[in-house]
Amino acid sequence: MIEGTPPATLSTDVQSLWQTCVDRLAREIPEQQFNTWIRPLSGQVSEDGAKVVVAVGNRFKLDWIRAQYAARITALLEAVQGAPVTLELALAPREGPSRTSPAPRTVQEQVLAELPDLAPAEAVSPNAPKTRLNPALTFGTLVEGSANRMARAAAMHVAGSLGQLYNPLFIYGGVGLGKTHLVHAIGNHLLADRPQAKVLYIHAEQFVSDVVKAYQRKTFDEFKERYHSLDLLLIDDVQFFANKERTQEEFFNAFEALLARKSHIVLTSDTYPKGLADIHERLVSRFDSGLTVAIEPPELEMRVAILINKAAVENAVMPEEVAFFVAKNVRSNVRELEGALRKILAYSRFNQKDISIQLAREALKDLLSIQNRQISVENIQKTVADYYKIKVADMYSKKRPASIARPRQIAMFLAKELTQKSLPEIGELFGGRDHTTVLHAVRKIGAERQQNTELNQQLHVLEQTLKG
């Protein structure tokens, strides 16, 4: 180990490899971050200098270092050595046996308890909120491109200057484009600099649930203590507040309380603030009072970079030509790209074959057959009309009885899910309807699908019919 007595078998140059890397990092990154994440590390160098094993104190810290610093450490080691170096991160052995499992703790408590250099002078409050942050979702692991550049820049500004400009920060875009990754990155960045900060990531549906529980149990003092005392609130998918009057009232109160104490609020949604349906105007105006930024579907080059990057995280090599092949066929969002990558990696490992275009074509044959069929809105309208026994003409008529309106909404939902058409384009194909009508249908059917088993089964049958 470098921190102890160096093994006698190592040459002077090899002995100094790890320490030279550490010294360079000390000059590159802020002192507080260096003292927190890098200084406690110990590195063991192989005799030939081709491998460095770095011992890390705990799982949280290991995940963070892998995401934030591993690539830079490897680059520095190779620059110093003048040859390829393999970096391996490993959990340091615990001192002394322990036969009793500790009680579950929040992420913040784990950080404070397991990293002595971060511990505050006073005891950690038992009421400290769970951060709910995923430590793997950082700015370092987010692939940047024109589709998310402005949103990423704004998020980094918020993470570095809490409570100042861009408050609230409102990020909007379609499903699977990286909104959640960005908000987690803000929280993780802040905790790296200020481990004692009160940070909470939460989905809007969880906030709704917390409001309901507070009313049922008459525990609003605890509810307010939790939400009104945060330094940073990160809340996903605020469109789920639609038509929930009491939830909107309580969120408005929390919003005002947090702004009053100069805390920061970051929100995400599938549409811009003024496009939110069934949400109070005063709440919408609050959402729109800071900075609103959009995330667009990733362009081809960004999709290629995402595939190569995520394959590397899985310790796999994605040849560039294969990444281009997949990126050209999976266009809608990052989530679908990840799904395609998982299929390719699984197929490669199961068949013990290297990743190639032919292998990718075999692994993704179902997806490619869907692409080749090019499902049209007209085909969706006909399939849905046949299934629910209505006329195709009813899909673009002005009739509004439930027996017609419901299948029409389902057809709009499937059109958004299975084609590359925009909301206005879909609306035009449904009798010249406004895009907000389509958006309402997509949200409504999407939300009901999660709760209604019968509807979910009907949609599954329709999707399989359309995909062949």
Kinemage of the C-alpha trace (Angstrom):
@kinemage 1
@onewidth
@group {chain A} dominant
@subgroup {mainchain}
@vectorlist {calphas} color= white
{ca met a 1} P 0.000 0.000 0.000
{ca ile a 2} L 1.302 3.465 -0.868
{ca glu a 3} L 0.288 4.949 2.477
{ca gly a 4} L 2.335 2.342 4.346
{ca thr a 5} L 5.799 1.000 3.655
{ca pro a 6} L 6.229 0.380 -0.084
{ca pro a 7} L 6.990 -3.208 -1.104
{ca ala a 8} L 10.726 -3.685 -1.531
{ca thr a 9} L 10.264 -5.251 -4.954
{ca leu a 10} L 8.971 -2.063 -6.541
{ca ser a 11} L 11.272 0.308 -8.355
{ca thr a 12} L 11.407 3.937 -7.268
{ca asp a 13} L 9.447 5.029 -10.364
{ca val a 14} L 6.696 2.474 -9.810
{ca gln a 15} L 6.517 3.279 -6.100
{ca ser a 16} L 5.840 6.930 -6.919
{ca leu a 17} L 3.188 6.255 -9.579
{ca trp a 18} L 0.157 6.467 -7.290
{ca gln a 19} L 1.498 9.351 -5.211
{ca thr a 20} L 2.316 11.385 -8.311
{ca cys a 21} L -1.247 10.870 -9.531
{ca val a 22} L -2.621 11.990 -6.149
{ca asp a 23} L -0.407 15.084 -6.164
{ca arg a 24} L -1.693 16.074 -9.601
{ca leu a 25} L -5.313 15.596 -8.526
{ca ala a 26} L -4.632 17.855 -5.533
{ca arg a 27} L -3.757 20.629 -7.970
{ca glu a 28} L -6.757 19.977 -10.239
{ca ile a 29} L -9.766 19.791 -7.924
{ca pro a 30} L -11.024 22.000 -5.051
{ca glu a 31} L -9.368 21.347 -1.700
{ca gln a 32} L -12.570 20.288 0.059
{ca gln a 33} L -13.410 17.748 -2.641
{ca phe a 34} L -9.826 16.446 -2.615
{ca asn a 35} L -9.814 16.019 1.155
{ca thr a 36} L -13.196 14.292 1.090
{ca trp a 37} L -12.777 11.857 -1.786
{ca ile a 38} L -9.116 11.471 -2.788
{ca arg a 39} L -6.917 11.952 0.282
{ca pro a 40} L -8.381 8.958 2.234
{ca leu a 41} L -7.637 6.563 -0.661
{ca ser a 42} L -4.712 4.155 -0.625
{ca gly a 43} L -3.270 2.632 -3.776
{ca gln a 44} L -1.299 -0.558 -4.359
{ca val a 45} L 0.764 -0.758 -7.546
{ca ser a 46} L 1.648 -4.031 -9.266
{ca glu a 47} L 5.339 -4.871 -9.747
{ca asp a 48} L 5.265 -3.936 -13.426
{ca gly a 49} L 3.211 -0.788 -12.827
{ca ala a 50} L 0.452 -2.021 -15.162
{ca lys a 51} L -2.243 -2.222 -12.492
{ca val a 52} L -3.232 -0.043 -9.540
{ca val a 53} L -5.712 -1.277 -6.927
{ca val a 54} L -7.292 1.569 -4.959
{ca ala a 55} L -8.935 0.740 -1.629
{ca val a 56} L -12.089 2.732 -0.836
{ca gly a 57} L -13.692 2.954 2.589
{ca asn a 58} L -17.337 2.206 1.773
{ca arg a 59} L -19.798 1.439 -1.037
{ca phe a 60} L -21.228 4.970 -1.297
{ca lys a 61} L -17.775 6.439 -1.711
{ca leu a 62} L -16.726 3.733 -4.172
{ca asp a 63} L -19.715 4.440 -6.428
{ca trp a 64} L -19.039 8.152 -6.276
{ca ile a 65} L -15.332 7.827 -7.110
{ca arg a 66} L -16.069 5.430 -9.971
{ca ala a 67} L -18.554 7.904 -11.470
{ca gln a 68} L -16.690 11.155 -10.807
{ca tyr a 69} L -12.955 10.443 -10.754
{ca ala a 70} L -12.067 6.978 -12.132
{ca ala a 71} L -11.611 8.113 -15.737
{ca arg a 72} L -9.376 11.032 -14.731
{ca ile a 73} L -7.319 8.895 -12.321
{ca thr a 74} L -6.714 6.305 -15.060
{ca ala a 75} L -5.683 9.010 -17.517
{ca leu a 76} L -3.212 10.494 -15.013
{ca leu a 77} L -1.749 7.089 -14.141
{ca glu a 78} L -1.188 6.316 -17.822
{ca ala a 79} L 0.307 9.763 -18.442
{ca val a 80} L 2.789 9.296 -15.590
{ca gln a 81} L 3.594 5.678 -16.485
{ca gly a 82} L 3.734 6.269 -20.228
{ca ala a 83} L 1.886 3.002 -20.778
{ca pro a 84} L -1.613 1.546 -20.267
{ca val a 85} L -2.602 1.156 -16.614
{ca thr a 86} L -5.591 -0.777 -15.278
{ca leu a 87} L -7.373 0.912 -12.369
{ca glu a 88} L -9.325 -1.308 -9.980
{ca leu a 89} L -11.509 0.086 -7.188
{ca ala a 90} L -12.053 -2.226 -4.215
{ca leu a 91} L -13.747 -1.948 -0.845
{ca ala a 92} L -11.210 -1.719 1.967
{ca pro a 93} L -11.618 -4.539 4.534
{ca arg a 94} L -13.545 -3.525 7.621
{ca glu a 95} L -11.580 -3.289 10.841
{ca gly a 96} L -12.773 -5.870 13.359
{ca pro a 97} L -15.512 -8.461 12.870
{ca ser a 98} L -19.129 -7.506 13.268
{ca arg a 99} L -21.823 -10.110 13.681
{ca thr a 100} L -24.770 -7.812 14.082
{ca ser a 101} L -26.292 -6.065 11.096
{ca pro a 102} L -26.709 -2.320 11.629
{ca ala a 103} L -30.153 -0.805 11.412
{ca pro a 104} L -31.000 0.657 7.999
{ca arg a 105} L -29.865 4.261 7.648
{ca thr a 106} L -30.478 7.039 5.186
{ca val a 107} L -27.873 7.780 2.531
{ca gln a 108} L -26.993 11.002 4.315
{ca glu a 109} L -26.543 9.200 7.651
{ca gln a 110} L -24.353 6.615 5.937
{ca val a 111} L -22.161 9.329 4.475
{ca leu a 112} L -21.810 11.158 7.792
{ca ala a 113} L -21.269 8.004 9.832
{ca glu a 114} L -18.896 6.212 7.483
{ca leu a 115} L -16.780 9.193 6.433
{ca pro a 116} L -15.288 10.624 9.661
{ca asp a 117} L -13.820 13.647 7.887
{ca leu a 118} L -17.353 14.721 6.907
{ca ala a 119} L -19.002 14.283 10.310
{ca pro a 120} L -20.460 17.434 11.900
{ca ala a 121} L -19.608 18.519 15.427
{ca glu a 122} L -23.099 17.765 16.641
{ca ala a 123} L -25.019 14.496 16.354
{ca val a 124} L -26.991 13.838 13.173
{ca ser a 125} L -30.673 14.582 13.611
{ca pro a 126} L -32.788 11.395 13.592
{ca asn a 127} L -35.243 13.366 11.460
{ca ala a 128} L -32.704 13.999 8.693
{ca pro a 129} L -34.517 13.369 5.389
{ca lys a 130} L -33.664 10.478 3.130
{ca thr a 131} L -32.046 11.979 0.085
{ca arg a 132} L -33.331 9.205 -2.257
{ca leu a 133} L -30.435 10.107 -4.553
{ca asn a 134} L -28.803 7.596 -6.868
{ca pro a 135} L -25.034 8.207 -6.470
{ca ala a 136} L -24.370 6.823 -9.960
{ca leu a 137} L -26.326 9.650 -11.612
{ca thr a 138} L -23.794 12.472 -11.759
{ca phe a 139} L -22.681 15.165 -14.176
{ca gly a 140} L -19.700 12.951 -14.946
{ca thr a 141} L -21.867 10.070 -16.135
{ca leu a 142} L -24.201 12.269 -18.200
{ca val a 143} L -23.343 12.415 -21.903
{ca glu a 144} L -23.534 16.031 -23.088
{ca gly a 145} L -24.861 17.077 -26.476
{ca ser a 146} L -26.835 19.869 -28.096
{ca ala a 147} L -30.046 18.218 -26.887
{ca asn a 148} L -29.223 18.787 -23.205
{ca arg a 149} L -26.394 21.354 -23.192
{ca met a 150} L -28.383 24.312 -21.871
{ca ala a 151} L -30.201 22.217 -19.262
{ca arg a 152} L -26.901 20.708 -18.083
{ca ala a 153} L -25.233 24.126 -17.821
{ca ala a 154} L -28.150 25.489 -15.794
{ca ala a 155} L -28.137 22.416 -13.540
{ca met a 156} L -24.400 22.772 -12.873
{ca his a 157} L -24.877 26.447 -12.036
{ca val a 158} L -27.603 25.567 -9.515
{ca ala a 159} L -25.464 22.819 -7.975
{ca gly a 160} L -22.610 25.271 -7.469
{ca ser a 161} L -24.564 28.312 -6.246
{ca leu a 162} L -27.571 27.102 -4.310
{ca gly a 163} L -30.435 29.518 -3.659
{ca gln a 164} L -29.172 32.189 -6.028
{ca leu a 165} L -30.031 32.410 -9.741
{ca tyr a 166} L -32.423 30.080 -11.582
{ca asn a 167} L -34.719 29.423 -8.641
{ca pro a 168} L -36.784 27.453 -9.372
{ca leu a 169} L -35.106 25.559 -12.188
{ca phe a 170} L -37.795 23.914 -14.341
{ca ile a 171} L -36.596 21.176 -16.732
{ca tyr a 172} L -39.034 19.722 -19.240
{ca gly a 173} L -38.937 17.141 -22.009
{ca gly a 174} L -40.251 13.760 -23.074
{ca val a 175} L -39.905 10.411 -21.343
{ca gly a 176} L -36.419 8.947 -21.075
{ca leu a 177} L -34.422 12.007 -22.151
{ca gly a 178} L -32.389 12.473 -18.962
{ca lys a 179} L -34.409 14.848 -16.774
{ca thr a 180} L -34.140 12.553 -13.754
{ca his a 181} L -30.409 12.051 -14.310
{ca leu a 182} L -29.896 15.826 -14.223
{ca val a 183} L -31.776 16.398 -10.975
{ca his a 184} L -29.906 13.548 -9.253
{ca ala a 185} L -26.641 15.050 -10.523
{ca ile a 186} L -27.504 18.388 -8.894
{ca gly a 187} L -28.173 16.700 -5.544
{ca asn a 188} L -25.056 14.526 -5.689
{ca his a 189} L -22.857 17.478 -6.617
{ca leu a 190} L -24.193 19.525 -3.719
{ca leu a 191} L -23.694 16.716 -1.199
{ca ala a 192} L -20.121 16.240 -2.391
{ca asp a 193} L -19.411 19.875 -1.490
{ca arg a 194} L -21.788 20.185 1.469
{ca pro a 195} L -22.414 16.743 3.039
{ca gln a 196} L -24.610 18.231 5.772
{ca ala a 197} L -27.034 19.860 3.320
{ca lys a 198} L -30.647 18.718 3.548
{ca val a 199} L -31.430 17.335 0.110
{ca leu a 200} L -34.485 15.399 -1.023
{ca tyr a 201} L -35.262 13.858 -4.402
{ca ile a 202} L -38.869 12.773 -4.772
{ca his a 203} L -41.369 11.884 -7.479
{ca ala a 204} L -44.506 14.019 -7.550
{ca glu a 205} L -46.662 10.952 -6.855
{ca gln a 206} L -44.766 10.399 -3.584
{ca phe a 207} L -45.505 13.985 -2.555
{ca val a 208} L -49.199 13.317 -3.254
{ca ser a 209} L -48.989 10.200 -1.092
{ca asp a 210} L -47.271 12.117 1.720
{ca val a 211} L -50.022 14.749 1.691
{ca val a 212} L -52.705 12.067 1.911
{ca lys a 213} L -50.920 10.343 4.806
{ca ala a 214} L -50.480 13.628 6.653
{ca tyr a 215} L -54.236 14.231 6.456
{ca gln a 216} L -55.132 10.708 7.460
{ca arg a 217} L -52.761 10.623 10.423
{ca lys a 218} L -53.007 14.317 11.308
{ca thr a 219} L -49.227 14.654 11.133
{ca phe a 220} L -48.918 17.933 9.286
{ca asp a 221} L -46.328 19.296 11.715
{ca glu a 222} L -43.995 16.450 10.732
{ca phe a 223} L -44.874 16.926 7.060
{ca lys a 224} L -43.992 20.630 7.181
{ca glu a 225} L -40.830 19.962 9.160
{ca arg a 226} L -39.720 17.564 6.456
{ca tyr a 227} L -40.507 19.646 3.389
{ca his a 228} L -40.133 23.209 4.654
{ca ser a 229} L -36.626 22.776 6.116
{ca leu a 230} L -34.787 21.469 3.050
{ca asp a 231} L -31.831 23.152 1.402
{ca leu a 232} L -32.626 21.549 -1.951
{ca leu a 233} L -35.869 19.954 -3.156
{ca leu a 234} L -35.714 17.945 -6.386
{ca ile a 235} L -39.135 16.882 -7.613
{ca asp a 236} L -39.864 14.827 -10.723
{ca asp a 237} L -42.934 14.891 -12.995
{ca val a 238} L -44.958 17.734 -11.462
{ca gln a 239} L -47.650 17.104 -14.111
{ca phe a 240} L -48.933 14.436 -11.697
{ca phe a 241} L -50.277 17.254 -9.485
{ca ala a 242} L -53.074 17.786 -12.025
{ca asn a 243} L -56.569 17.844 -10.464
{ca lys a 244} L -55.184 17.260 -6.954
{ca glu a 245} L -56.369 20.396 -5.197
{ca arg a 246} L -55.072 19.722 -1.685
{ca thr a 247} L -51.708 18.523 -2.982
{ca gln a 248} L -51.296 21.692 -5.028
{ca glu a 249} L -52.158 23.797 -1.988
{ca glu a 250} L -49.562 22.061 0.170
{ca phe a 251} L -46.917 22.209 -2.524
{ca phe a 252} L -47.545 25.923 -2.965
{ca asn a 253} L -47.007 26.391 0.791
{ca ala a 254} L -43.796 24.327 0.702
{ca phe a 255} L -42.619 26.240 -2.365
{ca glu a 256} L -43.090 29.599 -0.641
{ca ala a 257} L -41.447 28.386 2.586
{ca leu a 258} L -38.376 27.110 0.743
{ca leu a 259} L -37.942 30.286 -1.288
{ca ala a 260} L -38.276 32.354 1.887
{ca arg a 261} L -35.325 30.511 3.451
{ca lys a 262} L -33.332 30.813 0.192
{ca ser a 263} L -33.459 27.102 -0.485
{ca his a 264} L -33.465 25.851 -4.058
{ca ile a 265} L -36.200 24.010 -5.944
{ca val a 266} L -35.673 21.982 -9.117
{ca leu a 267} L -38.686 20.552 -10.951
{ca thr a 268} L -39.197 18.388 -14.014
{ca ser a 269} L -42.217 17.869 -16.231
{ca asp a 270} L -43.182 16.451 -19.611
{ca thr a 271} L -44.196 19.922 -20.796
{ca tyr a 272} L -43.349 23.585 -20.184
{ca pro a 273} L -45.068 25.320 -17.212
{ca lys a 274} L -47.830 27.041 -19.171
{ca gly a 275} L -48.572 23.755 -20.932
{ca leu a 276} L -49.468 22.020 -17.648
{ca ala a 277} L -53.133 21.079 -17.516
{ca asp a 278} L -55.389 21.279 -14.441
{ca ile a 279} L -52.830 22.985 -12.203
{ca his a 280} L -53.560 26.289 -10.415
{ca glu a 281} L -52.391 29.384 -12.223
{ca arg a 282} L -50.573 30.706 -9.151
{ca leu a 283} L -48.525 27.494 -8.978
{ca val a 284} L -47.787 27.600 -12.706
{ca ser a 285} L -46.623 31.205 -12.333
{ca arg a 286} L -44.220 30.095 -9.579
{ca phe a 287} L -42.866 27.338 -11.824
{ca asp a 288} L -42.312 29.900 -14.573
{ca ser a 289} L -40.665 32.513 -12.347
{ca gly a 290} L -37.136 31.091 -12.451
{ca leu a 291} L -35.463 29.464 -15.445
{ca thr a 292} L -37.236 27.025 -17.760
{ca val a 293} L -35.064 24.792 -19.948
{ca ala a 294} L -35.905 21.938 -22.317
{ca ile a 295} L -34.223 18.608 -23.024
{ca glu a 296} L -34.726 17.416 -26.578
{ca pro a 297} L -34.428 13.886 -27.989
{ca pro a 298} L -30.702 13.147 -28.471
{ca glu a 299} L -29.210 13.713 -31.910
{ca leu a 300} L -27.404 10.865 -33.710
{ca glu a 301} L -23.888 11.704 -32.483
{ca met a 302} L -25.116 12.022 -28.910
{ca arg a 303} L -26.908 8.662 -29.152
{ca val a 304} L -23.671 7.069 -30.370
{ca ala a 305} L -21.728 8.608 -27.474
{ca ile a 306} L -24.343 7.420 -24.974
{ca leu a 307} L -24.130 3.838 -26.250
{ca ile a 308} L -20.325 3.744 -26.161
{ca asn a 309} L -20.255 5.367 -22.711
{ca lys a 310} L -22.847 3.069 -21.157
{ca ala a 311} L -21.217 -0.015 -22.692
{ca ala a 312} L -17.924 1.022 -21.073
{ca val a 313} L -19.675 1.271 -17.693
{ca glu a 314} L -20.702 -2.365 -18.213
{ca asn a 315} L -17.054 -3.255 -18.987
{ca ala a 316} L -17.940 -3.953 -22.613
{ca val a 317} L -16.533 -2.529 -25.836
{ca met a 318} L -19.093 -1.119 -28.252
{ca pro a 319} L -17.427 -0.657 -31.683
{ca glu a 320} L -18.257 2.728 -33.174
{ca glu a 321} L -19.831 1.247 -36.303
{ca val a 322} L -22.171 -0.863 -34.144
{ca ala a 323} L -23.072 2.168 -32.034
{ca phe a 324} L -23.970 4.088 -35.218
{ca phe a 325} L -26.074 1.153 -36.456
{ca val a 326} L -28.055 1.003 -33.177
{ca ala a 327} L -28.350 4.791 -32.887
{ca lys a 328} L -29.836 5.046 -36.361
{ca asn a 329} L -32.515 2.500 -35.452
{ca val a 330} L -33.339 3.653 -31.897
{ca arg a 331} L -34.190 7.329 -32.096
{ca ser a 332} L -36.737 8.276 -29.478
{ca asn a 333} L -34.994 8.455 -26.099
{ca val a 334} L -32.121 7.374 -23.855
{ca arg a 335} L -34.218 4.756 -22.066
{ca glu a 336} L -34.833 2.852 -25.289
{ca leu a 337} L -31.139 3.105 -26.145
{ca glu a 338} L -30.280 1.543 -22.783
{ca gly a 339} L -32.809 -1.234 -23.409
{ca ala a 340} L -31.274 -1.970 -26.809
{ca leu a 341} L -27.782 -1.991 -25.310
{ca arg a 342} L -28.835 -4.446 -22.573
{ca lys a 343} L -30.219 -6.813 -25.219
{ca ile a 344} L -27.003 -6.651 -27.235
{ca leu a 345} L -24.762 -7.228 -24.209
{ca ala a 346} L -26.880 -10.137 -22.988
{ca tyr a 347} L -26.945 -11.699 -26.462
{ca ser a 348} L -23.170 -11.259 -26.784
{ca arg a 349} L -22.424 -12.858 -23.408
{ca phe a 350} L -24.913 -15.682 -23.790
{ca asn a 351} L -23.584 -16.634 -27.224
{ca gln a 352} L -19.966 -15.830 -26.329
{ca lys a 353} L -19.584 -13.669 -29.426
{ca asp a 354} L -17.941 -10.283 -29.906
{ca ile a 355} L -20.241 -7.327 -30.497
{ca ser a 356} L -20.690 -6.675 -34.219
{ca ile a 357} L -23.338 -5.216 -36.501
{ca gln a 358} L -24.528 -8.742 -37.350
{ca leu a 359} L -24.831 -9.631 -33.662
{ca ala a 360} L -26.690 -6.373 -32.952
{ca arg a 361} L -29.028 -7.111 -35.857
{ca glu a 362} L -29.806 -10.552 -34.379
{ca ala a 363} L -30.241 -9.248 -30.822
{ca leu a 364} L -32.574 -6.454 -31.942
{ca lys a 365} L -34.511 -8.315 -34.634
{ca asp a 366} L -37.874 -7.683 -32.936
{ca leu a 367} L -37.177 -3.964 -32.614
{ca leu a 368} L -35.882 -3.733 -36.179
{ca ser a 369} L -38.928 -5.513 -37.549
{ca ile a 370} L -41.083 -2.860 -35.879
{ca gln a 371} L -38.954 -0.119 -37.420
{ca asn a 372} L -39.196 -1.742 -40.843
{ca arg a 373} L -42.961 -1.981 -40.610
{ca gln a 374} L -43.117 1.771 -39.929
{ca ile a 375} L -46.353 1.726 -37.972
{ca ser a 376} L -48.555 4.551 -39.200
{ca val a 377} L -51.163 6.600 -37.367
{ca glu a 378} L -53.710 5.432 -39.948
{ca asn a 379} L -52.928 1.791 -39.152
{ca ile a 380} L -53.291 2.503 -35.433
{ca gln a 381} L -56.668 4.190 -35.983
{ca lys a 382} L -57.949 1.220 -38.007
{ca thr a 383} L -56.655 -1.383 -35.515
{ca val a 384} L -58.151 0.426 -32.508
{ca ala a 385} L -61.444 1.055 -34.303
{ca asp a 386} L -61.738 -2.655 -35.183
{ca tyr a 387} L -60.876 -3.694 -31.615
{ca tyr a 388} L -63.501 -1.432 -29.999
{ca lys a 389} L -66.046 -1.957 -32.802
{ca ile a 390} L -66.412 1.654 -33.906
{ca lys a 391} L -65.992 3.280 -37.316
{ca val a 392} L -62.578 4.533 -38.416
{ca ala a 393} L -64.303 7.831 -39.295
{ca asp a 394} L -65.132 8.250 -35.595
{ca met a 395} L -61.398 8.684 -34.913
{ca tyr a 396} L -61.383 12.113 -36.547
{ca ser a 397} L -65.017 13.092 -36.089
{ca lys a 398} L -66.267 15.612 -33.527
{ca lys a 399} L -68.418 13.014 -31.742
{ca arg a 400} L -67.752 12.845 -28.013
{ca pro a 401} L -69.726 9.968 -26.419
{ca ala a 402} L -67.570 7.786 -24.161
{ca ser a 403} L -67.871 4.805 -26.503
{ca ile a 404} L -66.014 6.849 -29.140
{ca ala a 405} L -63.926 9.305 -27.089
{ca arg a 406} L -62.243 6.541 -25.103
{ca pro a 407} L -60.956 4.524 -28.104
{ca arg a 408} L -59.907 7.796 -29.734
{ca gln a 409} L -57.779 8.675 -26.692
{ca ile a 410} L -56.251 5.179 -26.731
{ca ala a 411} L -55.402 5.582 -30.419
{ca met a 412} L -53.756 8.958 -29.704
{ca phe a 413} L -51.745 7.354 -26.883
{ca leu a 414} L -50.551 4.533 -29.162
{ca ala a 415} L -49.721 7.011 -31.927
{ca lys a 416} L -47.425 8.875 -29.550
{ca glu a 417} L -45.865 5.639 -28.254
{ca leu a 418} L -45.360 3.800 -31.531
{ca thr a 419} L -44.595 6.502 -34.096
{ca gln a 420} L -42.191 9.400 -34.430
{ca lys a 421} L -45.041 11.879 -35.008
{ca ser a 422} L -45.160 15.067 -32.942
{ca leu a 423} L -48.234 16.021 -30.900
{ca pro a 424} L -49.399 18.613 -33.476
{ca glu a 425} L -48.958 16.075 -36.290
{ca ile a 426} L -51.010 13.487 -34.415
{ca gly a 427} L -53.687 16.066 -33.644
{ca glu a 428} L -53.925 16.951 -37.333
{ca leu a 429} L -54.471 13.275 -38.227
{ca phe a 430} L -57.260 13.063 -35.647
{ca gly a 431} L -59.499 15.625 -37.333
{ca gly a 432} L -57.365 18.712 -36.836
{ca arg a 433} L -57.372 18.563 -33.032
{ca asp a 434} L -55.117 20.817 -30.984
{ca his a 435} L -51.882 19.291 -29.644
{ca thr a 436} L -53.074 19.903 -26.060
{ca thr a 437} L -55.976 17.517 -26.695
{ca val a 438} L -53.498 14.840 -27.762
{ca leu a 439} L -51.266 15.579 -24.756
{ca his a 440} L -54.239 15.191 -22.403
{ca ala a 441} L -55.123 11.822 -23.965
{ca val a 442} L -51.531 10.581 -23.758
{ca arg a 443} L -51.235 11.552 -20.096
{ca lys a 444} L -54.628 10.173 -19.152
{ca ile a 445} L -54.207 6.760 -20.792
{ca gly a 446} L -50.602 6.490 -19.634
{ca ala a 447} L -51.585 7.164 -16.016
{ca glu a 448} L -54.600 4.841 -16.107
{ca arg a 449} L -52.531 2.054 -17.578
{ca gln a 450} L -50.517 1.901 -14.369
{ca gln a 451} L -53.649 1.411 -12.247
{ca asn a 452} L -56.120 -0.390 -14.504
{ca thr a 453} L -55.189 -4.022 -15.215
{ca glu a 454} L -57.919 -4.428 -17.829
{ca leu a 455} L -56.799 -1.343 -19.780
{ca asn a 456} L -53.184 -2.464 -19.573
{ca gln a 457} L -54.136 -5.836 -21.053
{ca gln a 458} L -56.114 -4.178 -23.871
{ca leu a 459} L -53.152 -1.938 -24.705
{ca his a 460} L -50.822 -4.924 -24.656
{ca val a 461} L -53.021 -6.762 -27.155
{ca leu a 462} L -53.224 -3.706 -29.418
{ca glu a 463} L -49.452 -3.153 -29.274
{ca gln a 464} L -48.726 -6.784 -30.139
{ca thr a 465} L -51.234 -6.643 -33.001
{ca leu a 466} L -49.619 -3.492 -34.414
{ca lys a 467} L -46.066 -4.822 -33.993
{ca gly a 468} L -46.986 -8.140 -35.571
